[in-house]
Amino acid sequence: MKKFLTVTVMLLIIQTFNLYSQNKIKLPREAAVLLNKNSEIIFSAAEDLNDDGNKEYLVAIQLDEKDAEYTMENDRKLLILTKTENGFRVHSSNKKIMLCSECGGVMGDPFAGIAFGKKWFEVSHLGGSREKWGTSYKFAYSRKYDKWQLVEVNSEFFDALDPDSEENTSEKYTPPADFGMINFEDFDPNNFLGKGVQ
């Protein structure tokens, strides 16, 4: 268990310098105009997220302080932009999934990146100092509902100075045992256990 925790924390640290720094592509104009005014793109990627043969855009933004959606606790937003006959549309978005830019404690920005592939994506965060923590939320596409739904949550806590501490934990949550059907736009990382349609 302890070795697993150490390896996982290191992998999350690698994500911070790999996924976060490398994935920021330029959006087509028709997609860029859908973002909140004066927002800053902190992550963007193109992938066939719904298996329709087109590239969808997964975009994380930092909201402008003057934006009506901005709060200190929720200053970021993750959007999925899908192709239409005339350009793109915001298929779905979520503010709660993206931790605020100063929510990582001593480590600062907790955003560790977004892994993605055909029909799925996974958002990761990492924070703390001596007591490090990591979280990841994975979603997969449902053709039946035309939604990305929560399929896995990982949560870890690790005391860097006490690797044998009984408080070091690694938890994995999956449906239907831990939660029901939760769509991406409805997901709240602080309130998902026992939630969703079974």
N, C-alpha and C positions, 0 to 999 in steps of 0.2 A: 504493500500500500504506500509506504513512505517513498520508495524508489519511484513508483508510478507518479506520485505527486510532484517530485522533483523534476522528472522528465517533462511532465505536462506543463509545469510553470515555465520551464526553459523553452518549450515549444511556443507558448504564448508570447514570450519575450521575442522570439524569432519572428513571429507574426507582426509584431509592432514595427520591426525594421524592414520587413519584406512586403507583406500585403499592403500595409498602409502607404508605404513610400512609392510602390511601383504602380498601383492602380489608380490612375487619374487620367482618363482619356477625354478627348475633346468631343463634346456632344454636337449632333446636327443642330442647326439653328431652330428647326421646328420642335426639337426636344428641349433645348436650352430655355426657350421663352416660357416654358411651363414651370420653371423653378421660381421660388419666392424672390421678389425684387431685392437686389443688392445682396443676395446670399452668396456665400463662398462654397465652392465645391471642395469637399475634403476627400471624397472617394467617388469614383465613377468607373463602371465596367459595362461591357456589352456581352450578352450571352443569350442563347435561346432558352429562356427561363420557363416557357410554357409549351415547348415542343410544337410550335406552329411553323417552324422553318425560318422565322425572322429573329433578328437580334433585338432583345429588350434591353433597356438601360436601367441599371441599378445605381442610384445616385444618393449619396449622403451629403447633406449641406449644413453649413454653419449659418444660422439665421442672423440677419441684421438686427441690432438692438432696437431699431425703430419698427420692426415688423410686429404686427398685431399678435402673431403666434409666439413671439419671443418671451421667455421667462428665464431667470437665472438657472432654474432647475431643469428646464427643457429648452435648450438653445440650439438643438440640432434636430434634423429630420431625415428620414430615409424614405425615398420614393422609388416606385417601380413604374417606368414609362414604357408603354406598349405601342406597337405600330397600328395605325389606322389607315384608311384609304387616303386621307388628306394630310397625314403627318404622324403625330404621336398624341397620346393622352396620358394623364396620370391615372393609371389603373388603380393603384392603392398607395397609401403612405402611412407612416407611423412615426410619431415624435417620441414616444416613451421608450422605444427600443434603443435609442441612441443616448448614452449617458452624456451629461453635460461636459463641456471642455475642461472643467476644473474638478471633476468628480473622482479623479484618480488618486487623491491624497498627495503624498510627497512625490510620487511618480509623475504628477501632472496629468496631462491629457490621457484618459484611459482607453481611447479607441485603439484597438489592436489590429483592426482590419476586417475584411469580409472575404471569406472563401466562397467560391461559387462554381457551379457547373450546370450542365443541362438539367433543367427542372428543379434546381435547388440552390440555396445560398445559406450561409452561416455567419452571423455577426458575433464578433468577439471583443471583449474588454478585459483590461488588466490594470490592477492598481495596488496601492499599499506601499509600505516601506519595509520594515522588518516583517510585518504580518502581511503577506501578499495574498491577493485574491484574484480569481479569474472566472469569467462567465462566458458562455457561448450559447447562442440560440439558433437552431437550425430549422429551416422551413422547406417544404417540398410542395410542388405544384399538384393540384387536384384538377384534372380535366373535367370531372363531373360538376364541380362547383365553380370552375374558373377562378380559383383562389390558391394562394400559397398558404399552407397550413403548418402549424408548429408540430414538429416530429421529434425534437430532442432538445433538452436543456442540460447543460453541464455547468456545475458550480463547484469551485474549489477554493480552499483556504490552506495556506502554508506558512508556518513560522520559519523564516530563513535561518534563525539562530537556534532553533530547537526542532530539528527534523524528526525527532522521536516523540514530539508532543502528541498527546491523545486528542488534542483539539484540531489537529490537521485533518481535514476532511476532503473527500471527493465524492460528489453526488451526481447521479445521472437520472434524469426524469424523462419518461416516455409515455405516450398514450397506449392503451386507455387506462392503465393503472394509476397514473399520476394526474392526468388531465384529459379532457375530451377534445372535441374539434374546435380549435382556436385559429381563426384567420389572422393573417399577418397584421392587418390594419386594426384588429381588436386586441392584439397582444399587449399585456402589461407585465413587464418582468418582475414587478413587485406583487402581482396578484394573478397568478396563473394556476397554481396547484388547486386541484379540485374544480376548476372552471371548465367551461366548454360543453358542448353537446356530446353526450355519450352515445 
